[in-house]
Amino acid sequence: MSTLVRGLVSTALVVACGTAAFWWGTDGFSAYTAEAARRADILRSPRPVPTVVLEDQDGRRFSLEDYRGRLLAVEFIYTRCMTVCRSLGLAFRQIREAVPPEALERDFALLSISFDPERDDPASLKAYGRNFGADGEHWRLARVRDAGELAALLAAFGVVVISDRFGGFEHNAAIHLVGRDGRLVEISDLDEPLAFAGKVREKL
């Protein structure tokens, strides 16, 4: 075999291996980022979410298990955030307004969870919710006070939170749908609230 032929064969093997690795690493070319891969994985295999104790804006304690039998939209925020969390709040308000009121009574709820429990006490959660029209019943604001439970919850939802240099956080942002069986079934972009609401209406 000539040097030229050997070189061509070697190049072809490298390309083939690289293509195969890219195919595997991007979920068959359908996911080009870790976030897209995470969403594709959830669609393919809905993930159970851990049972944690939450405290809402009125100081009431409850569990995600309390929402069994209903669809639940979940977002993760911290109340001092004035950028992406504000966008999440506005998106949640649009979702709530797009879902039939009677569904909020029996089939669907919204939950904003803070990942900054030390500073987001009930009063802060209530003030944050008031800015976006959260009623505290069908749309609740809550925190997880136990650090271990909070870490497990963030991991289950695939939420990454990193402290910045200014006392705030960098974090990925999305709208999560938990099914009636308590499993995370879908993750949507925060800039598509009406599309998310449409999916909810289809499942009601």
N, C-alpha and C positions, 0 to 999 in steps of 0.2 A: 504494500500500500504506500502510495507516494506521500510525501510530506504535506502536500496541498490537500489531498483527500483526508488524511488524518486530521488536519486542522479543521476541515469542514465538518467532519463527524464530531469532533470535540465540541465545536461551536453549537452544532445542532443539539447535542446532549445537554449542554449548559442551558440553552434556551428552553428545551423541553422540561428540564428539572425546575427551572425558574418559573415556567408557566404553571406547572403542576403545583408548586408551592404557593404561588399567587392564587390559584384556583381554590386550594384548601384554606388558605389564610383569609380569603375574602368571601367565604361561603359561596363558592361557585361564581365569582365575579360580581355577585349581587351586593356585597358589602365592601366598601373601600375604606371604611374607618372602623375603629373599635365601637363607636356609638351605633353605627349601622349594623354591625355584627350583633351587638347586644339586642337590638330591636328585632332582628331576624330570628335570633335564638328564642326570644320570648314568644313570638308568633308561632314558632314551631313547637315549643314545649313550654306552656304556661307554668309559671314558677310560684310555689306556695310562699306566702309572706309570713314572717314570724309573728307570734302573738306577743304583743308588747303592751305595756300600760302607758296610756297617754293621759295628759291633763289638758283640758280645753281652756278657752278664754274666760270661762266662768269658774275655773278651779275644779270642775267635775272630772273624775277619772273614768276612763272607759277603755275599751279594747277594739282592735280591728275586727275581732270576732263578732262584735256587736252589729257589724254591717253584713253579716252572712245573709244571703237571700236577696241582697240588693247589689246593684252596680255602684262602684265607688270610684270617683275621680280623685287622684292624689297628686299633689305638687309638694315640692320641698323648697322652703324659703328661710330667710332670716329677716326680721322686721326692719333692721337698719339699712337693708339693701335698697338702693334707689335706682338700680339699673334693671337687671334681668328679672329680679323678683317682682318689680313693678309690672313688667310685661306679663309675668305669670298671673298676677292678680287680675289684670285687665282681661286676660284670656279666660280665667275662671268665671269672671262676671259674665262674659259673653256666652259661655257654655251654660251657665245657670239660666240666663235669659232665653236661651234657645231651646231648652228642655221644657216640655209641658209642665205647668205647675203641679198638676195632679201626680205626675211621676215623682216629684220631689217629696211628696207625702209618703210614697210607698215603695218606689222602685229604684231610686237613684239619690246619691248624696255626694257632696264635695268635701274634701278634707285637705287643708293646708297644714303641713307639718314643719315646724322649725327645727333646724339642726344646730341652733344656738341657744340651748335651754337655760344656760346660766343668765343670759341677759333678756331672753324672751319670756318674761313672766306673764301670767294671765292678763294683766293690765296692758302690757305691750301688744300681746296678741289681739286683744279686743280692739285697741286703737288701730292696729294695722287692718284688721278685718273691716272696721267701720269705713275706712278709706275706700274700700272696694265694694261695699254693700253686702258683706257677708252677714247673714242673719243669726249665726251662732247655733242654729239647729240643723238645717239642711246643708248649710255650708259652715263647717266648724274650723277653728284655728286651734292647733294643739302643739304641745311639745312632749318629748320623751325625756324624762328626767334622769333615768338610769343610763349611764354612758355605754355600758355593754349592750343594752337593748337597742340604743340608738345606732351603734355601730353595726349591729346585726341587721337592723331595718334598712339602713343605707346600703349595705352590701346586697341585700336581697333585691332592692330596686335598682342597683347598679349606679347609685348616686355617689359621685366623688366630690369631696369637700376639702379644700386646701386653704389654710389661713394665708392672707396676704400681709403686706407690710404696714397696712393702715388700720388694722383692727377689724377688717372685714374678711370676706371669703371669696375665693374663686370656686365655682361649682358648675357642673353640667345641669342643664335645665330642660325639663320635658313635662308632659302631662301623661300620667300613668293611669291605666284603667284596670281596676281589680274586679274580677268577675263575681258572680253570685256565690261561687264556691270558695271564695277567699284566695284565689290565685291571680297573680299578675298576668294579664292576658295580652296587653298591648301598650306600646309607648308611642306617643305622638309628639310632633313638634309643637312648641308653644305658639307659633305663629299660624296655626291652623285650627283655631278653636271651634269654628263652625263645622269643619269636617269631623272633628272629634264628636261634637254634639250630634251630628248626623248618625255616626256609628252607634252612639248611645241610644238614639231614638229607634234605630233598627233592632236593638236588643231588648227594648222595653216590652 
